[in-house]
Amino acid sequence: NKIGTYPLAVLAHHHQVPFYVAAPTSTIDPTIKNGSQIPIEERDPSEVTQMRGVRIAPEGVNVRNPAFDVTPAGLITAIVTEQGVLRPPLSEAIKNVLHD
């Protein structure tokens, strides 16, 4: 999951298309209650303000360059893991699979 998963999930939801996440259970942190608690790495702003070393954005422009986005659980149909398919309520499904 990098940048772009969240808008794809929003589009899938809008068009009533199921949205599945494929992830190993090792990437699931059961101590995090919601996406706002996930630390998001901020990458170097020059990655989006420059191209091949040439500045393409105006001087002084404020830039955020997050390495990841967060997809709300409400947009996810299920999470496919090596332990099986986890379906909502995801918090319960995650708890069950990680404690087996």
DRENPA-3360 file (N, C-alpha, C; in nm, 2 decimals, always signed):
BEGIN
1 = NKIGTYPL = +0.08/-0.12/+0.00/+0.00/+0.00/+0.00/+0.09/+0.12/+0.00 ~ +0.07/+0.20/-0.10/+0.14/+0.33/-0.11/+0.03/+0.43/-0.13 ~ +0.07/+0.54/-0.19/-0.03/+0.65/-0.22/-0.12/+0.60/-0.34 ~ -0.25/+0.62/-0.32/-0.34/+0.58/-0.43/-0.44/+0.48/-0.39 ~ -0.42/+0.41/-0.29/-0.52/+0.30/-0.25/-0.65/+0.37/-0.20 ~ -0.64/+0.47/-0.12/-0.76/+0.54/-0.07/-0.85/+0.59/-0.18 ~ -0.80/+0.66/-0.28/-0.89/+0.71/-0.38/-0.96/+0.59/-0.46 ~ -0.88/+0.48/-0.48/-0.94/+0.37/-0.55/-1.05/+0.31/-0.47;
9 = AVLAHHHQ = -1.03/+0.30/-0.34/-1.14/+0.25/-0.25/-1.26/+0.34/-0.25 ~ -1.24/+0.47/-0.26/-1.36/+0.56/-0.27/-1.43/+0.54/-0.40 ~ -1.36/+0.53/-0.51/-1.42/+0.50/-0.64/-1.50/+0.37/-0.64 ~ -1.44/+0.27/-0.58/-1.50/+0.14/-0.58/-1.63/+0.15/-0.50 ~ -1.63/+0.21/-0.38/-1.75/+0.23/-0.30/-1.86/+0.31/-0.38 ~ -1.82/+0.42/-0.44/-1.91/+0.50/-0.52/-1.98/+0.42/-0.62 ~ -1.91/+0.33/-0.69/-1.96/+0.25/-0.80/-2.01/+0.11/-0.75 ~ -2.02/+0.09/-0.62/-2.07/-0.03/-0.56/-1.99/-0.15/-0.61;
17 = VPFYVAAP = -1.86/-0.14/-0.62/-1.77/-0.24/-0.66/-1.69/-0.29/-0.53 ~ -1.69/-0.42/-0.50/-1.62/-0.47/-0.38/-1.48/-0.43/-0.39 ~ -1.42/-0.40/-0.27/-1.28/-0.36/-0.26/-1.21/-0.45/-0.16 ~ -1.12/-0.53/-0.21/-1.04/-0.62/-0.13/-0.90/-0.58/-0.11 ~ -0.85/-0.60/+0.01/-0.71/-0.57/+0.04/-0.64/-0.71/+0.06 ~ -0.52/-0.72/-0.01/-0.44/-0.84/+0.01/-0.32/-0.80/+0.10 ~ -0.31/-0.87/+0.21/-0.20/-0.83/+0.31/-0.17/-0.95/+0.40 ~ -0.04/-0.97/+0.43/+0.00/-1.07/+0.53/-0.04/-1.02/+0.66;
25 = TSTIDPTI = -0.08/-1.11/+0.75/-0.12/-1.07/+0.89/+0.00/-1.00/+0.96 ~ +0.12/-1.02/+0.92/+0.23/-0.96/+0.98/+0.23/-0.81/+0.97 ~ +0.15/-0.76/+0.87/+0.14/-0.61/+0.85/+0.02/-0.55/+0.93 ~ -0.05/-0.63/+1.00/-0.17/-0.58/+1.08/-0.12/-0.55/+1.22 ~ -0.15/-0.43/+1.27/-0.12/-0.40/+1.41/-0.25/-0.39/+1.49 ~ -0.28/-0.49/+1.57/-0.40/-0.49/+1.64/-0.41/-0.38/+1.75 ~ -0.30/-0.32/+1.79/-0.31/-0.21/+1.89/-0.36/-0.08/+1.84 ~ -0.37/-0.06/+1.71/-0.41/+0.06/+1.65/-0.56/+0.05/+1.63;
33 = KNGSQIPI = -0.63/+0.15/+1.69/-0.78/+0.15/+1.69/-0.84/+0.20/+1.56 ~ -0.77/+0.30/+1.50/-0.82/+0.35/+1.37/-0.70/+0.41/+1.29 ~ -0.72/+0.45/+1.17/-0.62/+0.50/+1.08/-0.55/+0.62/+1.12 ~ -0.62/+0.70/+1.21/-0.55/+0.83/+1.25/-0.43/+0.80/+1.34 ~ -0.42/+0.68/+1.39/-0.31/+0.65/+1.48/-0.19/+0.59/+1.41 ~ -0.20/+0.57/+1.28/-0.09/+0.52/+1.20/+0.01/+0.63/+1.16 ~ +0.13/+0.61/+1.20/+0.23/+0.71/+1.17/+0.26/+0.71/+1.02 ~ +0.25/+0.82/+0.95/+0.27/+0.83/+0.81/+0.41/+0.90/+0.78;
41 = EERDPSEV = +0.50/+0.83/+0.72/+0.63/+0.88/+0.68/+0.61/+1.00/+0.58 ~ +0.67/+1.11/+0.60/+0.67/+1.22/+0.51/+0.80/+1.21/+0.43 ~ +0.79/+1.21/+0.30/+0.90/+1.20/+0.21/+0.95/+1.34/+0.17 ~ +1.07/+1.35/+0.11/+1.13/+1.48/+0.08/+1.04/+1.55/-0.02 ~ +1.00/+1.68/+0.01/+0.92/+1.76/-0.08/+0.97/+1.77/-0.22 ~ +1.11/+1.77/-0.23/+1.16/+1.79/-0.36/+1.12/+1.68/-0.46 ~ +1.08/+1.56/-0.41/+1.03/+1.46/-0.50/+0.91/+1.50/-0.58 ~ +0.83/+1.60/-0.53/+0.72/+1.65/-0.61/+0.73/+1.79/-0.66;
49 = TQMRGVRI = +0.83/+1.86/-0.61/+0.85/+2.00/-0.65/+0.96/+2.01/-0.76 ~ +1.03/+1.90/-0.78/+1.14/+1.90/-0.89/+1.12/+1.78/-0.98 ~ +1.17/+1.80/-1.10/+1.18/+1.69/-1.20/+1.31/+1.70/-1.26 ~ +1.39/+1.59/-1.24/+1.52/+1.58/-1.30/+1.61/+1.70/-1.25 ~ +1.59/+1.74/-1.12/+1.67/+1.84/-1.07/+1.62/+1.98/-1.10 ~ +1.52/+1.99/-1.18/+1.47/+2.13/-1.22/+1.34/+2.15/-1.14 ~ +1.33/+2.27/-1.07/+1.21/+2.30/-0.99/+1.09/+2.32/-1.08 ~ +0.98/+2.26/-1.05/+0.86/+2.27/-1.14/+0.75/+2.33/-1.06;
57 = APEGVNVR = +0.77/+2.35/-0.93/+0.66/+2.42/-0.84/+0.71/+2.56/-0.80 ~ +0.62/+2.65/-0.78/+0.66/+2.78/-0.74/+0.74/+2.78/-0.61 ~ +0.84/+2.87/-0.60/+0.91/+2.89/-0.47/+0.81/+2.92/-0.36 ~ +0.83/+2.86/-0.24/+0.75/+2.89/-0.12/+0.62/+2.81/-0.11 ~ +0.59/+2.73/-0.21/+0.47/+2.65/-0.21/+0.48/+2.55/-0.10 ~ +0.38/+2.53/-0.02/+0.37/+2.43/+0.09/+0.35/+2.29/+0.02 ~ +0.43/+2.19/+0.06/+0.42/+2.06/+0.00/+0.41/+1.96/+0.11 ~ +0.32/+1.86/+0.09/+0.32/+1.74/+0.17/+0.34/+1.63/+0.08;
65 = NPAFDVTP = +0.43/+1.54/+0.12/+0.46/+1.42/+0.03/+0.46/+1.29/+0.12 ~ +0.34/+1.25/+0.16/+0.33/+1.13/+0.24/+0.37/+1.01/+0.16 ~ +0.43/+0.91/+0.23/+0.47/+0.79/+0.16/+0.36/+0.69/+0.15 ~ +0.25/+0.70/+0.23/+0.14/+0.61/+0.23/+0.01/+0.69/+0.25 ~ -0.10/+0.63/+0.22/-0.23/+0.68/+0.26/-0.30/+0.57/+0.34 ~ -0.41/+0.61/+0.40/-0.48/+0.52/+0.49/-0.62/+0.50/+0.43 ~ -0.66/+0.38/+0.42/-0.79/+0.34/+0.37/-0.89/+0.31/+0.48 ~ -0.99/+0.39/+0.50/-1.09/+0.36/+0.61/-1.15/+0.22/+0.60;
73 = AGLITAIV = -1.16/+0.15/+0.71/-1.22/+0.01/+0.72/-1.35/+0.01/+0.65 ~ -1.43/+0.11/+0.66/-1.57/+0.11/+0.60/-1.57/+0.10/+0.45 ~ -1.45/+0.12/+0.39/-1.45/+0.11/+0.24/-1.39/-0.03/+0.20 ~ -1.35/-0.11/+0.29/-1.29/-0.24/+0.26/-1.39/-0.35/+0.27 ~ -1.41/-0.43/+0.17/-1.50/-0.54/+0.17/-1.45/-0.65/+0.25 ~ -1.32/-0.68/+0.24/-1.25/-0.79/+0.31/-1.10/-0.77/+0.30 ~ -1.03/-0.84/+0.39/-0.88/-0.84/+0.38/-0.85/-0.99/+0.36 ~ -0.77/-1.01/+0.25/-0.73/-1.15/+0.21/-0.59/-1.17/+0.27;
81 = TEQGVLRP = -0.58/-1.26/+0.36/-0.45/-1.29/+0.43/-0.41/-1.44/+0.41 ~ -0.29/-1.47/+0.45/-0.25/-1.61/+0.45/-0.33/-1.70/+0.54 ~ -0.40/-1.64/+0.64/-0.48/-1.71/+0.74/-0.63/-1.72/+0.69 ~ -0.66/-1.66/+0.58/-0.80/-1.66/+0.52/-0.85/-1.52/+0.49 ~ -0.97/-1.51/+0.46/-1.04/-1.39/+0.43/-1.11/-1.33/+0.55 ~ -1.07/-1.21/+0.59/-1.12/-1.14/+0.70/-1.23/-1.04/+0.66 ~ -1.35/-1.06/+0.71/-1.47/-0.98/+0.67/-1.51/-0.90/+0.79 ~ -1.58/-0.78/+0.76/-1.63/-0.70/+0.87/-1.73/-0.78/+0.97;
89 = PLSEAIKN = -1.73/-0.74/+1.09/-1.65/-0.63/+1.15/-1.50/-0.66/+1.15 ~ -1.42/-0.58/+1.09/-1.28/-0.62/+1.07/-1.20/-0.62/+1.21 ~ -1.24/-0.54/+1.30/-1.17/-0.54/+1.43/-1.19/-0.68/+1.50 ~ -1.30/-0.73/+1.49/-1.33/-0.87/+1.54/-1.25/-0.98/+1.47 ~ -1.26/-0.97/+1.33/-1.20/-1.07/+1.25/-1.04/-1.06/+1.27 ~ -0.99/-0.95/+1.28/-0.84/-0.93/+1.31/-0.81/-0.99/+1.44 ~ -0.89/-0.96/+1.54/-0.86/-1.01/+1.67/-0.86/-1.16/+1.67 ~ -0.96/-1.22/+1.61/-0.97/-1.37/+1.60/-0.86/-1.43/+1.53;
97 = VLHD = -0.81/-1.38/+1.42/-0.71/-1.44/+1.34/-0.57/-1.42/+1.41 ~ -0.55/-1.31/+1.47/-0.42/-1.29/+1.54/-0.40/-1.36/+1.67 ~ -0.52/-1.40/+1.73/-0.51/-1.47/+1.86/-0.53/-1.62/+1.85 ~ -0.54/-1.67/+1.72/-0.55/-1.82/+1.70/-0.41/-1.89/+1.72;
% end
